[in-house]
Amino acid sequence: MSDHLPEVLRDIVEGKIVKRSKHELIFDGRNVSSLFIETLRRHQFLPLTVADVKIEPGERIPAFYIDQNTAYFGWIFWEKFSQLRLRKLFGTVVRNTKGDWLIQLPSNSSKIIYADTSQIFDMDIDRPFEL
């Protein structure tokens, strides 16, 4: 294993040097998902469901979803359909061909995401595509 792998994983989590997006967690043919999860935990990204995350409409929280050997970065936020209809979800920054979030996890999903609830950012609830 490379001596630089922990630094690379840290850079992905922090998103300062490496753009947080979709990242294959394979290094030299080996799945390094568990090492990435350890890195997430050291940086305050906790294993939660979307329902576990406490945010208000107009706020967003950074999170990663890990599917087998791939990490997807995205946000937990409230999507506004109308003045009376909102839903909380995790949506990836990676888009599908229609321009929607490639992966969407609603608040009733039991899937685990790793969220840093200490980082709450304001967002324009009327323009979530500009996340």
ABEGO torsion letter per residue (X at the ends): XBAAAAAAAAAAAAGAABBBBBBBABBGGBBAAAAAAAAAAAAGBBBBBAAABBBBBGBBBBBBBBBEABBBBBBBBBBBABAABBBBBBBBABBBAAGBBABBBBAABABBBBBBAABBBBBBAABAAAX
